[in-house]
Amino acid sequence: MTHAPLPRLRATLLAAGAALAFTAAASAEEHSTDHHSAVSEVIAEGLEHPWALAFLPDGRYLVTERNPGSIRIGDADGGLSEPIGNVPDIFRYEGPLERSQGGLFDIKLHPDFAENQQVYISFSAPTDRGAAPTISRARLVEDADDGTASFEDVETIFQMAEDGQDSAGAHFGGRMAIDPDDGSIYLTIGDRRDMSRSQDADDQAGAIIRVTSDGEAHSDNSVDGDGYIHSYGHRNSQGLAFDADGQLWANEHGQLGGDMIQRIEGGLNYGWPMLSAGPDYSGAPLGVGTEHEGMETAFHYFDETVAPSGMVFYSGDAFPEWEGDQLHGALYGESIVRVRTSDGEVDEEEWMFTGIGRVRDIQIADDGAVWIVTDAEDGQVIRISSGD
C-alpha cells in the first residue's frame, strides 16, 4: 500500500462515491436578509442524519452521519466518498427514532492536521453500563492505490466516567470546540434526560468537559475532584464556539421554550433545572425562574423555540456586515438565527433562511461562505454564498 498527500487523491477518492454525487447548480435559491442577499445551493444529499462538518486544508470537507456512524469526504462539486473505514463503534438506542439521539456526533481537525492528519471524533460509545459520551483521536489516511480512506491509530482519549454511564438514549450533548490558544478540547455532555444530575458537581452529565489535546484532565478545572468538569448546570448544549477574543460560548436547549445562549466561564453553575425560562413538558412550572444566587443567568433567552444546534462566530469576506455575529442552527425553527451583541446585550436577532431544514451544524469556508448540514433521513450539505 502506498500513501499520498490528501490533495492528490481528490478525484480518485470521490469517484468511489460517484453514485452519491449531486449537481449543486440545479438547486440554487435566492434569499434576502437584513444586511445581505444570499444564494443557497445543495452541495450533497442522501446523508443519514448528518451531524457535523469540518473543512480539510485542500477545500474538501468531512461530514458525519449520526445514525449509521459514518464519516465521508465531500467536495464543493457535489462528490461524496464511500464511508471512511475504521470509525469507532457507536451506541444507538433501539427504539422510536425520536427517542434515539445517540450515534456519531462531531468531528474536529487537530490544530496541526496539515502535519499529522489527526482528527477528533465525538460519539456515544457502547459500554458495559450502556453508553458513554466519548472522544477518540485518529489519523486520516487515504490510499493512492484504490482511492479509499480509513482512520488509523484510533484511540479513546476521553470517556465519561463509568459511574455516570447509563443506557438512556437521549441528551448526549456531543459538540466539541478546540481552544485556539492551547489546543484544549471542550465537549458538551447533556443531562442524559435526568435533570437532577446537572446540579451534581461531581457528575459529568449536564456539564462541559475540558481536557488537554491528549484527553488528560486540566489541573485548573475546579468543579469536580477529577479535574474534567469546566462548568455544570447545563441541560443539553449542542452549539459551542470561541469568539475572536477567545471567549467560549454555548447555545442550549430549554424545555417548552427557554432556549438560550450562555457565555461560558470555568467553575460556574449555569443553573439547570433550577433556572429555566420555560415550563416542564407537562406544562407544570419548572425551577425558580431565570435568576438565583450562586447560579449564572443565561446571557440571552430566545423568545421563540429554536432547538439550537451548531454555532459559529462569522468572519469572512462574503457577508461583511455579519462580521463577529453569532450564527445558530435552528432545528425546530429550520433556520439560521443571527445574533449581534454589544456591551453585554443582544442588539439584533434575525431568523434567516427559514424553511431551509433542521440546521444541525454551521461552518464557515475560507471564502466566507456559510455551510450547513440538515438533520434528516435524507440530510443535505448546503452552501450559502453572497448574492450581493
C-alpha positions as CSV (number, residue, x, y, z in Angstrom):
1,M,0.0,0.0,0.0
2,T,1.2,3.5,-0.8
3,H,0.0,6.7,0.7
4,A,-0.2,10.1,-0.9
5,P,-1.0,13.6,0.4
6,L,-4.7,14.4,0.6
7,P,-5.0,16.8,-2.4
8,R,-3.6,14.2,-4.9
9,L,-6.3,11.8,-4.1
10,R,-9.3,14.0,-4.5
11,A,-10.5,12.7,-7.9
12,T,-9.8,9.1,-7.1
13,L,-11.5,9.1,-3.7
14,L,-14.6,11.0,-4.8
15,A,-15.0,8.7,-7.8
16,A,-15.7,5.9,-5.3
17,G,-18.8,7.7,-4.2
18,A,-19.9,8.9,-7.6
19,A,-23.3,7.4,-7.2
20,L,-24.0,9.8,-4.4
21,A,-22.8,12.9,-6.3
22,F,-25.3,15.7,-6.6
23,T,-25.2,18.7,-9.0
24,A,-25.5,21.9,-6.9
25,A,-26.3,24.4,-9.5
26,A,-29.8,22.9,-10.1
27,S,-30.9,23.7,-6.6
28,A,-29.7,27.4,-6.2
29,E,-32.2,29.5,-4.3
30,E,-32.1,33.3,-3.6
31,H,-32.7,34.8,-0.2
32,S,-32.9,38.2,1.4
33,T,-31.7,39.1,4.9
34,D,-31.5,42.4,6.8
35,H,-27.9,43.1,5.7
36,H,-27.2,40.9,2.7
37,S,-28.8,38.9,-0.1
38,A,-27.6,35.3,-0.4
39,V,-27.8,32.2,-2.5
40,S,-28.2,28.7,-1.1
41,E,-27.1,25.6,-3.1
42,V,-27.5,22.0,-2.2
43,I,-24.0,20.5,-2.5
44,A,-24.8,16.9,-1.4
45,E,-27.8,15.0,-0.3
46,G,-28.7,11.4,0.7
47,L,-26.9,11.6,4.1
48,E,-28.5,9.9,7.0
49,H,-28.9,12.5,9.8
50,P,-25.6,14.4,9.2
51,W,-24.4,16.0,12.4
52,A,-21.2,17.9,11.8
53,L,-18.9,19.3,9.1
54,A,-15.2,20.0,9.1
55,F,-13.2,21.5,6.3
56,L,-9.9,19.9,5.1
57,P,-7.0,22.1,4.1
58,D,-7.5,21.4,0.4
59,G,-11.1,22.7,0.5
60,R,-12.8,19.3,0.7
61,Y,-14.8,18.5,3.9
62,L,-15.5,15.7,6.3
63,V,-19.2,15.1,7.2
64,T,-20.5,12.8,10.0
65,E,-23.7,10.8,9.8
66,R,-25.2,10.2,13.3
67,N,-27.4,7.2,12.8
68,P,-25.2,4.8,10.8
69,G,-22.0,6.1,12.5
70,S,-20.3,7.0,9.2
71,I,-17.9,9.7,8.1
72,R,-17.5,10.7,4.4
73,I,-15.3,13.1,2.4
74,G,-17.1,15.5,0.1
75,D,-16.1,18.3,-2.2
76,A,-17.7,21.6,-3.5
77,D,-18.7,20.0,-6.8
78,G,-21.1,17.5,-5.1
79,G,-18.9,14.5,-4.8
80,L,-19.2,12.2,-1.7
81,S,-16.9,9.3,-0.9
82,E,-17.9,6.0,0.5
83,P,-17.8,5.9,4.3
84,I,-14.3,6.1,5.7
85,G,-13.1,2.9,7.2
86,N,-12.3,2.0,10.8
87,V,-14.7,4.5,12.5
88,P,-15.3,3.7,16.2
89,D,-18.4,1.7,17.1
90,I,-21.4,3.7,18.3
91,F,-24.3,3.2,20.7
92,R,-27.8,3.7,19.3
93,Y,-30.9,3.3,21.4
94,E,-33.1,0.7,19.7
95,G,-36.4,2.3,20.0
96,P,-38.6,5.0,18.4
97,L,-36.4,7.4,16.4
98,E,-37.5,10.5,18.3
99,R,-36.1,8.9,21.5
100,S,-32.9,7.8,19.9
101,Q,-30.3,10.6,19.9
102,G,-27.1,8.6,20.2
103,G,-24.6,7.9,17.5
104,L,-21.7,9.7,15.8
105,F,-21.6,13.4,16.6
106,D,-18.9,16.0,16.0
107,I,-15.5,15.9,14.2
108,K,-12.7,18.5,14.5
109,L,-9.3,18.7,12.9
110,H,-6.3,18.7,15.1
111,P,-4.7,22.2,15.1
112,D,-1.7,20.6,13.4
113,F,-3.7,18.5,10.9
114,A,-1.6,19.5,7.9
115,E,1.4,17.8,9.6
116,N,-0.2,14.9,11.5
117,Q,-3.6,14.3,9.7
118,Q,-5.2,13.8,13.1
119,V,-8.9,14.4,13.9
120,Y,-11.0,14.3,17.0
121,I,-14.4,12.4,16.9
122,S,-17.1,12.6,19.5
123,F,-19.8,9.9,19.7
124,S,-21.9,7.7,22.1
125,A,-19.8,4.6,22.7
126,P,-21.3,1.3,23.8
127,T,-20.1,0.2,27.3
128,D,-20.9,-2.5,29.8
129,R,-23.2,0.0,31.6
130,G,-24.9,1.2,28.4
131,A,-23.4,4.2,26.7
132,A,-20.8,6.9,27.3
133,P,-20.1,10.2,25.5
134,T,-16.6,9.7,24.2
135,I,-13.8,11.4,22.2
136,S,-11.5,9.4,20.0
137,R,-8.4,10.7,18.2
138,A,-7.5,9.1,14.8
139,R,-5.3,9.7,11.8
140,L,-6.9,10.1,8.4
141,V,-5.2,8.0,5.7
142,E,-6.1,8.0,2.0
143,D,-4.9,5.2,-0.2
144,A,-3.5,6.2,-3.6
145,D,-3.9,2.6,-4.9
146,D,-7.6,2.2,-4.6
147,G,-8.9,5.6,-3.7
148,T,-10.3,4.6,-0.3
149,A,-9.8,6.3,3.1
150,S,-9.6,5.0,6.6
151,F,-8.7,6.0,10.1
152,E,-5.6,4.6,11.7
153,D,-4.1,4.9,15.2
154,V,-7.6,5.2,16.6
155,E,-7.5,5.7,20.4
156,T,-10.0,6.8,23.0
157,I,-8.7,9.9,24.8
158,F,-11.8,10.7,26.9
159,Q,-14.8,8.7,28.0
160,M,-17.5,9.7,30.5
161,A,-16.7,8.4,34.0
162,E,-18.1,4.8,34.4
163,D,-20.3,5.7,37.3
164,G,-22.1,8.2,35.1
165,Q,-22.8,5.9,32.2
166,D,-26.3,4.5,31.5
167,S,-28.5,3.2,28.7
168,A,-30.6,6.4,28.2
169,G,-30.9,7.2,24.5
170,A,-31.1,11.0,24.7
171,H,-29.3,14.2,25.8
172,F,-25.7,13.2,24.9
173,G,-24.6,16.7,24.0
174,G,-21.6,15.8,21.8
175,R,-20.5,19.2,20.5
176,M,-16.7,19.9,20.7
177,A,-14.7,23.1,20.4
178,I,-10.9,23.4,20.4
179,D,-9.2,26.2,22.3
180,P,-7.3,28.4,19.8
181,D,-4.7,29.3,22.5
182,D,-3.6,25.9,23.9
183,G,-5.4,23.2,21.8
184,S,-7.6,22.1,24.8
185,I,-10.8,20.2,23.8
186,Y,-14.2,21.1,25.2
187,L,-17.0,18.7,25.0
188,T,-20.7,19.2,25.9
189,I,-22.5,16.3,27.8
190,G,-26.2,16.5,28.2
191,D,-28.1,15.7,31.4
192,R,-29.0,12.2,29.9
193,R,-32.7,13.0,30.4
194,D,-32.3,13.2,34.2
195,M,-32.3,16.8,35.1
196,S,-31.2,16.4,38.7
197,R,-27.8,15.2,37.5
198,S,-26.9,18.7,36.2
199,Q,-26.7,20.1,39.7
200,D,-24.3,17.4,40.9
201,A,-20.8,19.0,40.6
202,D,-19.2,15.5,40.6
203,D,-21.4,14.2,37.8
204,Q,-20.2,14.7,34.2
205,A,-23.8,14.7,32.9
206,G,-25.1,18.2,32.3
207,A,-21.5,19.6,32.1
208,I,-19.0,21.0,29.7
209,I,-15.8,18.9,29.9
210,R,-12.3,20.4,29.3
211,V,-9.3,18.2,28.5
212,T,-5.9,18.5,27.1
213,S,-5.2,17.6,23.4
214,D,-4.3,14.1,24.8
215,G,-7.5,13.8,26.8
216,E,-6.0,14.4,30.2
217,A,-7.7,16.4,33.0
218,H,-6.7,20.0,33.5
219,S,-5.3,20.8,36.9
220,D,-7.1,24.1,37.0
221,N,-10.6,22.6,36.3
222,S,-12.1,23.4,39.7
223,V,-15.6,22.0,39.6
224,D,-15.0,18.3,40.3
225,G,-12.3,16.4,42.1
226,D,-11.2,14.6,39.0
227,G,-10.5,17.8,37.1
228,Y,-12.5,17.2,34.0
229,I,-15.6,19.4,34.5
230,H,-15.2,23.0,33.3
231,S,-18.8,24.2,34.0
232,Y,-22.0,22.5,35.1
233,G,-25.8,23.1,35.4
234,H,-26.4,22.5,31.7
235,R,-29.3,20.7,30.0
236,N,-28.1,19.7,26.5
237,S,-25.8,22.1,24.8
238,Q,-25.2,21.3,21.1
239,G,-23.5,24.5,20.0
240,L,-20.1,25.5,21.2
241,A,-17.7,28.1,19.8
242,F,-15.0,30.6,20.6
243,D,-15.3,34.2,19.6
244,A,-12.5,36.3,18.1
245,D,-11.3,37.3,21.6
246,G,-11.0,33.6,22.8
247,Q,-14.2,33.7,24.9
248,L,-16.2,30.4,24.9
249,W,-19.9,30.5,24.2
250,A,-22.6,27.8,24.0
251,N,-26.2,27.5,22.9
252,E,-28.5,25.3,24.9
253,H,-31.9,23.6,24.6
254,G,-34.6,24.6,27.1
255,Q,-37.8,22.5,27.6
256,L,-41.1,24.2,26.4
257,G,-39.3,27.4,25.4
258,G,-36.3,28.8,27.2
259,D,-33.6,28.0,24.6
260,M,-30.6,30.1,25.5
261,I,-27.1,31.4,24.8
262,Q,-24.5,31.0,27.5
263,R,-21.2,32.9,28.0
264,I,-19.1,30.1,29.4
265,E,-16.6,30.6,32.3
266,G,-14.8,27.9,34.2
267,G,-16.1,26.8,37.5
268,L,-19.6,28.3,37.2
269,N,-23.0,26.6,37.7
270,Y,-25.4,27.5,34.9
271,G,-28.5,26.6,36.9
272,W,-30.4,23.9,35.1
273,P,-33.0,22.8,36.1
274,M,-33.3,25.5,38.8
275,L,-33.0,28.2,36.2
276,S,-35.5,28.0,33.3
277,A,-37.4,30.4,31.1
278,G,-40.0,27.8,30.2
279,P,-42.2,25.2,31.9
280,D,-41.8,21.4,32.0
281,Y,-43.1,19.4,29.1
282,S,-46.1,18.6,31.3
283,G,-46.9,22.2,31.5
284,A,-46.0,22.4,35.2
285,P,-43.8,25.2,36.5
286,L,-40.1,24.4,36.4
287,G,-37.4,25.8,38.6
288,V,-37.3,29.2,40.3
289,G,-37.2,31.5,37.3
290,T,-34.2,32.9,35.4
291,E,-32.1,34.1,38.4
292,H,-30.9,32.5,41.6
293,E,-28.0,33.2,44.0
294,G,-24.9,31.1,43.1
295,M,-26.0,30.4,39.6
296,E,-25.2,32.0,36.3
297,T,-28.1,33.6,34.5
298,A,-28.2,32.9,30.8
299,F,-26.7,35.6,28.5
300,H,-29.8,35.5,26.4
301,Y,-33.1,33.6,26.2
302,F,-34.8,33.3,22.8
303,D,-38.4,34.3,22.8
304,E,-39.3,31.6,20.3
305,T,-38.4,27.9,20.3
306,V,-35.1,27.5,18.4
307,A,-33.9,24.0,19.4
308,P,-30.4,25.3,18.8
309,S,-27.6,23.1,17.4
310,G,-24.3,24.2,15.9
311,M,-22.8,27.7,16.4
312,V,-20.2,29.8,14.8
313,F,-19.0,33.4,15.0
314,Y,-19.0,34.8,11.5
315,S,-15.8,36.0,10.0
316,G,-15.3,36.3,6.2
317,D,-15.5,38.4,3.1
318,A,-18.8,37.0,1.7
319,F,-21.0,38.7,4.3
320,P,-19.0,41.6,5.8
321,E,-22.0,43.1,7.7
322,W,-22.2,39.9,9.8
323,E,-18.6,40.1,11.0
324,G,-18.4,38.9,14.6
325,D,-22.1,38.0,14.7
326,Q,-23.2,34.6,16.2
327,L,-24.9,32.2,13.8
328,H,-27.0,29.5,15.5
329,G,-28.5,26.5,13.8
330,A,-32.2,26.1,14.5
331,L,-33.6,22.5,14.4
332,Y,-37.2,23.3,15.3
333,G,-37.1,26.7,13.6
334,E,-35.5,25.3,10.4
335,S,-33.5,28.5,10.1
336,I,-30.2,30.2,10.9
337,V,-30.5,32.6,13.8
338,R,-28.1,35.6,13.6
339,V,-27.4,37.3,16.9
340,R,-25.4,40.5,17.3
341,T,-24.2,41.6,20.7
342,S,-22.6,44.7,22.2
343,D,-21.9,45.8,25.7
344,G,-23.2,42.6,27.1
345,E,-26.6,42.7,25.4
346,V,-28.2,41.4,22.2
347,D,-28.7,44.2,19.7
348,E,-30.0,42.2,16.8
349,E,-31.7,38.8,16.4
350,E,-32.6,37.8,12.9
351,W,-34.1,34.5,11.7
352,M,-32.7,33.8,8.3
353,F,-33.3,31.2,5.5
354,T,-36.5,29.9,7.2
355,G,-37.6,26.6,5.9
356,I,-34.1,25.5,4.8
357,G,-34.2,22.4,7.0
358,R,-33.3,21.4,10.5
359,V,-29.9,23.0,10.8
360,R,-27.6,20.7,12.8
361,D,-24.2,22.3,12.2
362,I,-22.8,25.5,10.7
363,Q,-19.2,26.1,9.4
364,I,-17.5,29.0,7.6
365,A,-15.4,28.2,4.5
366,D,-12.2,30.1,3.6
367,D,-14.1,32.3,1.1
368,G,-16.6,33.3,3.8
369,A,-19.5,31.1,2.5
370,V,-21.7,29.6,5.2
371,W,-22.0,25.8,5.0
372,I,-24.7,23.9,6.9
373,V,-25.9,20.3,7.3
374,T,-29.6,19.5,7.7
375,D,-30.6,16.8,10.1
376,A,-33.0,14.4,8.3
377,E,-33.2,10.9,6.9
378,D,-32.3,12.4,3.6
379,G,-29.9,15.1,5.0
380,Q,-28.1,17.7,3.0
381,V,-25.0,19.7,2.8
382,I,-25.9,23.3,1.8
383,R,-23.6,26.2,0.9
384,I,-24.8,29.8,1.4
385,S,-22.9,32.3,-0.6
386,S,-23.2,36.0,-1.2
387,G,-25.9,37.2,-3.6
388,D,-24.9,40.9,-3.4
